[in-house]
Amino acid sequence: MLRTTKDLRGKLMLLRVVALLEDGSVRLDDPAVAESLEGLKREVTGPSMWNSVELWERWIRTKDRAAIIALQERDDETSIRLRNLSPLNVLLSENDRIEILREVHGPARALLSA
């Protein structure tokens, strides 16, 4: 269950990234994704965070779009953590990010109480 605006933002960002992946607008092997992943590796602490980063690294290396797409369907604690740590958010344009922030802080916020 989505509990915070951060959880909702992570889900909406992943939904947008998946849409872009599916229409071919962005690619998992974009250098910005590799840079983002390396940044995450330097910053995370704790076993659950490391496990999440390792999963992202595997999915990106193997171009496992199915695993990434499946992540948008689940709202368990692990899926939420994975979405919130997503190195794929760098694939979103500034306009996409602003639109998502407006959604999070607007009517979509009602989803948190559902």
Buried (B, 14 or more C-beta within 10 A) or exposed (E): EBEEBEBBBBBBBBBBBBEBBEEEEBEBEBEEBBEBBEEBBEEBEEEEBEBBBEBBBEBBEEEBEEBBBEBBEEEEEEBBBBBBBBBBBBBBEEEBBEBBBEBBEEEBEEBBEE
